[in-house]
């Protein structure tokens, strides 16, 4: 009986860990695609433009990293994932 309970706990841990890795991978893959984007940050009036670049996520730390064009210069920006909306421009 103890072996059955231990096996169930181990299996549950593996399944949860696998789901977490799939979730992180899908979030990373979504944000590593290149192109043109508009990035909106809740609480900021400025809209950041990304031309022919990419947005990279760091899910374990909870933020996006990208280079936006600000005043004609490419500038590194970090923003929390929870308060950021990324729009792909066609």
Order of alpha helices (4+ residues) and beta strands (2+ residues): alpha-beta-beta-beta-beta-beta
